[in-house]
């Protein structure tokens, strides 16, 4: 069985990966109130309305949107 070796990451790729991990950690540690403060008033209101319709929290909606965005990039 042949196993392909992973190509070493370039400095730019390591930096992007590191930033993405930090952003994910920040997002996962956010309280919903803190999350609202990071978003614009319009975005927060839109998420509240969407959350009311879907019976989801703002954080749940954002997580779902991020997962879909990542899947669509692949």
N, CA, C and O atoms as a printed pandas DataFrame, in Angstrom:
     atom_number atom_name residue_name chain_id  residue_number  x_coord  y_coord  z_coord
0              1         N          UNK        A               1    0.847   -1.178    0.000
1              2        CA          UNK        A               1    0.000    0.000    0.000
2              3         C          UNK        A               1    0.892    1.240    0.000
3              4         O          UNK        A               1    1.795    1.376    0.825
4              5         N          UNK        A               2    0.620    2.125   -0.931
5              6        CA          UNK        A               2    1.420    3.339   -1.067
6              7         C          UNK        A               2    0.766    4.487   -0.294
7              8         O          UNK        A               2   -0.414    4.784   -0.479
8              9         N          UNK        A               3    1.540    5.112    0.557
9             10        CA          UNK        A               3    1.035    6.242    1.333
10            11         C          UNK        A               3    1.744    7.495    0.850
11            12         O          UNK        A               3    2.971    7.581    0.862
12            13         N          UNK        A               4    0.939    8.472    0.420
13            14        CA          UNK        A               4    1.529    9.721   -0.046
14            15         C          UNK        A               4    1.930   10.573    1.144
15            16         O          UNK        A               4    1.200   10.689    2.129
16            17         N          UNK        A               5    3.111   11.165    1.024
17            18        CA          UNK        A               5    3.569   12.064    2.080
18            19         C          UNK        A               5    2.937   13.428    1.870
19            20         O          UNK        A               5    2.752   13.887    0.743
20            21         N          UNK        A               6    2.613   14.054    2.977
21            22        CA          UNK        A               6    2.064   15.407    2.895
22            23         C          UNK        A               6    3.179   16.368    2.513
23            24         O          UNK        A               6    4.310   16.268    2.988
24            25         N          UNK        A               7    2.825   17.292    1.648
25            26        CA          UNK        A               7    3.770   18.323    1.264
26            27         C          UNK        A               7    3.975   19.259    2.454
27            28         O          UNK        A               7    3.006   19.642    3.109
28            29         N          UNK        A               8    5.221   19.631    2.742
29            30        CA          UNK        A               8    5.419   20.576    3.854
30            31         C          UNK        A               8    4.733   21.914    3.552
31            32         O          UNK        A               8    4.690   22.372    2.410
32            33         N          UNK        A               9    4.207   22.511    4.600
33            34        CA          UNK        A               9    3.506   23.786    4.442
34            35         C          UNK        A               9    4.513   24.914    4.270
35            36         O          UNK        A               9    5.593   24.907    4.861
36            37         N          UNK        A              10    4.131   25.879    3.448
37            38        CA          UNK        A              10    4.963   27.068    3.306
38            39         C          UNK        A              10    4.709   27.960    4.518
39            40         O          UNK        A              10    3.780   27.725    5.291
40            41         N          UNK        A              11    5.534   28.971    4.673
41            42        CA          UNK        A              11    5.373   29.898    5.801
42            43         C          UNK        A              11    4.011   30.589    5.741
43            44         O          UNK        A              11    3.357   30.767    6.768
44            45         N          UNK        A              12    3.590   30.975    4.546
45            46        CA          UNK        A              12    2.293   31.653    4.395
46            47         C          UNK        A              12    1.146   30.714    4.762
47            48         O          UNK        A              12    0.178   31.135    5.395
48            49         N          UNK        A              13    1.249   29.449    4.370
49            50        CA          UNK        A              13    0.207   28.471    4.706
50            51         C          UNK        A              13    0.157   28.218    6.207
51            52         O          UNK        A              13   -0.926   28.098    6.779
52            53         N          UNK        A              14    1.314   28.135    6.845
53            54        CA          UNK        A              14    1.350   27.952    8.304
54            55         C          UNK        A              14    0.719   29.141    9.004
55            56         O          UNK        A              14   -0.025   28.980    9.971
56            57         N          UNK        A              15    1.021   30.342    8.510
57            58        CA          UNK        A              15    0.469   31.554    9.114
58            59         C          UNK        A              15   -1.056   31.586    8.951
59            60         O          UNK        A              15   -1.772   31.908    9.900
60            61         N          UNK        A              16   -1.555   31.254    7.755
61            62        CA          UNK        A              16   -3.010   31.209    7.520
62            63         C          UNK        A              16   -3.676   30.184    8.426
63            64         O          UNK        A              16   -4.737   30.437    8.997
64            65         N          UNK        A              17   -3.047   29.035    8.547
65            66        CA          UNK        A              17   -3.595   27.976    9.391
66            67         C          UNK        A              17   -3.638   28.417   10.849
67            68         O          UNK        A              17   -4.620   28.176   11.551
68            69         N          UNK        A              18   -2.578   29.055   11.292
69            70        CA          UNK        A              18   -2.501   29.529   12.671
70            71         C          UNK        A              18   -3.574   30.581   12.948
71            72         O          UNK        A              18   -4.230   30.548   13.989
72            73         N          UNK        A              19   -3.749   31.512   12.011
73            74        CA          UNK        A              19   -4.782   32.548   12.173
74            75         C          UNK        A              19   -6.172   31.929   12.219
75            76         O          UNK        A              19   -7.006   32.316   13.037
76            77         N          UNK        A              20   -6.415   30.967   11.340
77            78        CA          UNK        A              20   -7.728   30.311   11.302
78            79         C          UNK        A              20   -8.006   29.591   12.616
79            80         O          UNK        A              20   -9.127   29.634   13.123
80            81         N          UNK        A              21   -6.995   28.930   13.168
81            82        CA          UNK        A              21   -7.174   28.227   14.446
82            83         C          UNK        A              21   -7.484   29.211   15.567
83            84         O          UNK        A              21   -8.346   28.950   16.407
84            85         N          UNK        A              22   -6.775   30.352   15.581
85            86        CA          UNK        A              22   -7.027   31.359   16.623
86            87         C          UNK        A              22   -8.439   31.927   16.499
87            88         O          UNK        A              22   -9.125   32.115   17.503
88            89         N          UNK        A              23   -8.872   32.201   15.267
89            90        CA          UNK        A              23  -10.226   32.729   15.064
90            91         C          UNK        A              23  -11.274   31.719   15.508
91            92         O          UNK        A              23  -12.278   32.084   16.120
92            93         N          UNK        A              24  -11.037   30.450   15.198
93            94        CA          UNK        A              24  -11.972   29.403   15.607
94            95         C          UNK        A              24  -12.036   29.307   17.127
95            96         O          UNK        A              24  -13.119   29.176   17.697
96            97         N          UNK        A              25  -10.875   29.371   17.787
97            98        CA          UNK        A              25  -10.850   29.314   19.253
98            99         C          UNK        A              25  -11.590   30.503   19.847
99           100         O          UNK        A              25  -12.332   30.352   20.817
100          101         N          UNK        A              26  -11.393   31.689   19.268
101          102        CA          UNK        A              26  -12.093   32.887   19.741
102          103         C          UNK        A              26  -13.598   32.714   19.566
103          104         O          UNK        A              26  -14.374   32.997   20.479
104          105         N          UNK        A              27  -13.999   32.249   18.397
105          106        CA          UNK        A              27  -15.423   32.059   18.120
106          107         C          UNK        A              27  -16.038   31.054   19.079
107          108         O          UNK        A              27  -17.114   31.296   19.626
108          109         N          UNK        A              28  -15.363   29.923   19.288
109          110        CA          UNK        A              28  -15.910   28.877   20.149
110          111         C          UNK        A              28  -15.994   29.314   21.605
111          112         O          UNK        A              28  -16.831   28.813   22.356
112          113         N          UNK        A              29  -15.129   30.250   22.009
113          114        CA          UNK        A              29  -15.129   30.684   23.401
114          115         C          UNK        A              29  -16.065   31.873   23.642
115          116         O          UNK        A              29  -16.249   32.296   24.783
116          117         N          UNK        A              30  -16.648   32.407   22.581
117          118        CA          UNK        A              30  -17.507   33.588   22.711
118          119         C          UNK        A              30  -18.840   33.252   23.362
119          120         O          UNK        A              30  -19.475   32.244   23.050
120          121         N          UNK        A              31  -19.234   34.106   24.253
121          122        CA          UNK        A              31  -20.583   34.087   24.815
122          123         C          UNK        A              31  -21.472   34.772   23.769
123          124         O          UNK        A              31  -20.992   35.660   23.064
124          125         N          UNK        A              32  -22.736   34.396   23.646
125          126        CA          UNK        A              32  -23.600   35.029   22.636
126          127         C          UNK        A              32  -23.608   36.555   22.697
127          128         O          UNK        A              32  -23.693   37.215   21.661
128          129         N          UNK        A              33  -23.522   37.114   23.889
129          130        CA          UNK        A              33  -23.501   38.570   24.011
130          131         C          UNK        A              33  -22.223   39.143   23.408
131          132         O          UNK        A              33  -22.260   40.174   22.736
132          133         N          UNK        A              34  -21.088   38.474   23.647
133          134        CA          UNK        A              34  -19.826   38.920   23.055
134          135         C          UNK        A              34  -19.882   38.806   21.540
135          136         O          UNK        A              34  -19.381   39.673   20.824
136          137         N          UNK        A              35  -20.487   37.744   21.064
137          138        CA          UNK        A              35  -20.607   37.527   19.629
138          139         C          UNK        A              35  -21.393   38.669   18.994
139          140         O          UNK        A              35  -21.032   39.152   17.921
140          141         N          UNK        A              36  -22.451   39.095   19.646
141          142        CA          UNK        A              36  -23.255   40.206   19.141
142          143         C          UNK        A              36  -22.434   41.481   19.056
143          144         O          UNK        A              36  -22.631   42.290   18.150
144          145         N          UNK        A              37  -21.517   41.662   19.992
145          146        CA          UNK        A              37  -20.685   42.861   19.992
146          147         C          UNK        A              37  -19.678   42.838   18.847
147          148         O          UNK        A              37  -19.246   43.897   18.392
148          149         N          UNK        A              38  -19.293   41.651   18.368
149          150        CA          UNK        A              38  -18.349   41.541   17.263
150          151         C          UNK        A              38  -19.019   41.810   15.916
151          152         O          UNK        A              38  -18.346   42.143   14.940
152          153         N          UNK        A              39  -20.335   41.666   15.865
153          154        CA          UNK        A              39  -21.074   41.835   14.619
154          155         C          UNK        A              39  -21.692   43.222   14.550
155          156         O          UNK        A              39  -21.875   43.884   15.571
156          157         N          UNK        A              40  -22.009   43.653   13.341
157          158        CA          UNK        A              40  -22.697   44.931   13.189
158          159         C          UNK        A              40  -24.123   44.793   13.719
159          160         O          UNK        A              40  -24.632   43.684   13.877
160          161         N          UNK        A              41  -24.751   45.916   13.986
161          162        CA          UNK        A              41  -26.123   45.905   14.506
162          163         C          UNK        A              41  -27.075   45.239   13.510
163          164         O          UNK        A              41  -27.975   44.496   13.901
164          165         N          UNK        A              42  -26.863   45.514   12.210
165          166        CA          UNK        A              42  -27.729   44.921   11.183
166          167         C          UNK        A              42  -27.557   43.409   11.138
167          168         O          UNK        A              42  -28.535   42.671   11.022
168          169         N          UNK        A              43  -26.307   42.947   11.231
169          170        CA          UNK        A              43  -26.042   41.502   11.198
170          171         C          UNK        A              43  -26.641   40.822   12.423
171          172         O          UNK        A              43  -27.215   39.738   12.321
172          173         N          UNK        A              44  -26.505   41.462   13.578
173          174        CA          UNK        A              44  -27.060   40.899   14.806
174          175         C          UNK        A              44  -28.577   40.785   14.704
175          176         O          UNK        A              44  -29.152   39.762   15.077
176          177         N          UNK        A              45  -29.224   41.827   14.201
177          178        CA          UNK        A              45  -30.688   41.812   14.060
178          179         C          UNK        A              45  -31.120   40.735   13.063
179          180         O          UNK        A              45  -32.089   40.015   13.305
180          181         N          UNK        A              46  -30.406   40.627   11.952
181          182        CA          UNK        A              46  -30.739   39.611   10.950
182          183         C          UNK        A              46  -30.595   38.209   11.542
183          184         O          UNK        A              46  -31.420   37.333   11.285
184          185         N          UNK        A              47  -29.546   38.005   12.332
185          186        CA          UNK        A              47  -29.352   36.699   12.964
186          187         C          UNK        A              47  -30.439   36.406   13.989
187          188         O          UNK        A              47  -30.877   35.263   14.124
188          189         N          UNK        A              48  -30.878   37.439   14.714
189          190        CA          UNK        A              48  -31.959   37.245   15.680
190          191         C          UNK        A              48  -33.239   36.809   14.967
191          192         O          UNK        A              48  -33.921   35.884   15.408
192          193         N          UNK        A              49  -33.555   37.483   13.863
193          194        CA          UNK        A              49  -34.760   37.130   13.103
194          195         C          UNK        A              49  -34.640   35.731   12.510
195          196         O          UNK        A              49  -35.578   34.937   12.575
196          197         N          UNK        A              50  -33.491   35.441   11.937
197          198        CA          UNK        A              50  -33.265   34.117   11.359
198          199         C          UNK        A              50  -33.310   33.048   12.442
199          200         O          UNK        A              50  -33.886   31.978   12.246
200          201         N          UNK        A              51  -32.707   33.340   13.573
201          202        CA          UNK        A              51  -32.715   32.399   14.689
202          203         C          UNK        A              51  -34.110   32.147   15.217
203          204         O          UNK        A              51  -34.449   31.026   15.596
204          205         N          UNK        A              52  -34.918   33.193   15.242
205          206        CA          UNK        A              52  -36.301   33.044   15.694
206          207         C          UNK        A              52  -37.061   32.119   14.752
207          208         O          UNK        A              52  -37.816   31.251   15.188
208          209         N          UNK        A              53  -36.846   32.322   13.443
209          210        CA          UNK        A              53  -37.524   31.495   12.443
210          211         C          UNK        A              53  -37.049   30.043   12.500
211          212         O          UNK        A              53  -37.846   29.117   12.351
212          213         N          UNK        A              54  -35.750   29.851   12.718
213          214        CA          UNK        A              54  -35.175   28.505   12.670
214          215         C          UNK        A              54  -35.044   27.865   14.050
215          216         O          UNK        A              54  -34.620   26.716   14.172
216          217         N          UNK        A              55  -35.409   28.615   15.079
217          218        CA          UNK        A              55  -35.270   28.149   16.461
218          219         C          UNK        A              55  -33.825   27.743   16.759
219          220         O          UNK        A              55  -33.559   26.679   17.317
220          221         N          UNK        A              56  -32.902   28.624   16.368
221          222        CA          UNK        A              56  -31.476   28.395   16.612
222          223         C          UNK        A              56  -30.902   29.634   17.279
223          224         O          UNK        A              56  -31.481   30.718   17.211
224          225         N          UNK        A              57  -29.757   29.458   17.922
225          226        CA          UNK        A              57  -29.061   30.602   18.496
226          227         C          UNK        A              57  -28.245   31.274   17.400
227          228         O          UNK        A              57  -27.999   30.684   16.348
228          229         N          UNK        A              58  -27.826   32.515   17.655
229          230        CA          UNK        A              58  -26.966   33.218   16.701
230          231         C          UNK        A              58  -25.703   32.410   16.438
231          232         O          UNK        A              58  -25.266   32.262   15.297
232          233         N          UNK        A              59  -25.132   31.895   17.509
233          234        CA          UNK        A              59  -23.894   31.125   17.371
234          235         C          UNK        A              59  -24.136   29.869   16.535
235          236         O          UNK        A              59  -23.303   29.503   15.706
236          237         N          UNK        A              60  -25.260   29.219   16.749
237          238        CA          UNK        A              60  -25.596   28.026   15.974
238          239         C          UNK        A              60  -25.736   28.327   14.489
239          240         O          UNK        A              60  -25.287   27.556   13.642
240          241         N          UNK        A              61  -26.359   29.453   14.188
241          242        CA          UNK        A              61  -26.533   29.852   12.793
242          243         C          UNK        A              61  -25.181   30.132   12.152
243          244         O          UNK        A              61  -24.913   29.683   11.037
244          245         N          UNK        A              62  -24.331   30.874   12.853
245          246        CA          UNK        A              62  -23.012   31.198   12.305
246          247         C          UNK        A              62  -22.195   29.931   12.104
247          248         O          UNK        A              62  -21.523   29.782   11.083
248          249         N          UNK        A              63  -22.246   29.018   13.067
249          250        CA          UNK        A              63  -21.525   27.750   12.915
250          251         C          UNK        A              63  -22.008   27.013   11.677
251          252         O          UNK        A              63  -21.202   26.490   10.908
252          253         N          UNK        A              64  -23.320   26.970   11.483
253          254        CA          UNK        A              64  -23.889   26.292   10.325
254          255         C          UNK        A              64  -23.434   26.960    9.029
255          256         O          UNK        A              64  -23.072   26.279    8.070
256          257         N          UNK        A              65  -23.453   28.290    9.001
257          258        CA          UNK        A              65  -23.020   29.014    7.804
258          259         C          UNK        A              65  -21.540   28.787    7.521
259          260         O          UNK        A              65  -21.150   28.624    6.364
260          261         N          UNK        A              66  -20.709   28.773    8.569
261          262        CA          UNK        A              66  -19.278   28.535    8.380
262          263         C          UNK        A              66  -19.023   27.128    7.859
263          264         O          UNK        A              66  -18.186   26.934    6.978
264          265         N          UNK        A              67  -19.732   26.155    8.390
265          266        CA          UNK        A              67  -19.565   24.771    7.928
266          267         C          UNK        A              67  -19.945   24.670    6.453
267          268         O          UNK        A              67  -19.242   24.033    5.668
268          269         N          UNK        A              68  -21.058   25.301    6.079
269          270        CA          UNK        A              68  -21.484   25.270    4.670
270          271         C          UNK        A              68  -20.465   25.961    3.772
271          272         O          UNK        A              68  -20.175   25.483    2.674
272          273         N          UNK        A              69  -19.916   27.093    4.240
273          274        CA          UNK        A              69  -18.932   27.824    3.435
274          275         C          UNK        A              69  -17.684   26.983    3.208
275          276         O          UNK        A              69  -17.140   26.959    2.103
276          277         N          UNK        A              70  -17.231   26.296    4.243
277          278        CA          UNK        A              70  -16.045   25.449    4.113
278          279         C          UNK        A              70  -16.322   24.301    3.148
279          280         O          UNK        A              70  -15.479   23.980    2.310
280          281         N          UNK        A              71  -17.486   23.686    3.258
281          282        CA          UNK        A              71  -17.838   22.577    2.355
282          283         C          UNK        A              71  -17.907   23.055    0.913
283          284         O          UNK        A              71  -17.494   22.337    0.002
284          285         N          UNK        A              72  -18.427   24.265    0.695
285          286        CA          UNK        A              72  -18.558   24.797   -0.665
286          287         C          UNK        A              72  -17.214   25.180   -1.270
287          288         O          UNK        A              72  -17.080   25.213   -2.493
288          289         N          UNK        A              73  -16.218   25.471   -0.438
289          290        CA          UNK        A              73  -14.889   25.833   -0.942
290          291         C          UNK        A              73  -14.138   24.624   -1.464
291          292         O          UNK        A              73  -13.255   24.756   -2.311
292          293         N          UNK        A              74  -14.483   23.443   -0.963
293          294        CA          UNK        A              74  -13.750   22.226   -1.351
294          295         C          UNK        A              74  -14.111   21.751   -2.725
295          296         O          UNK        A              74  -13.579   20.742   -3.189
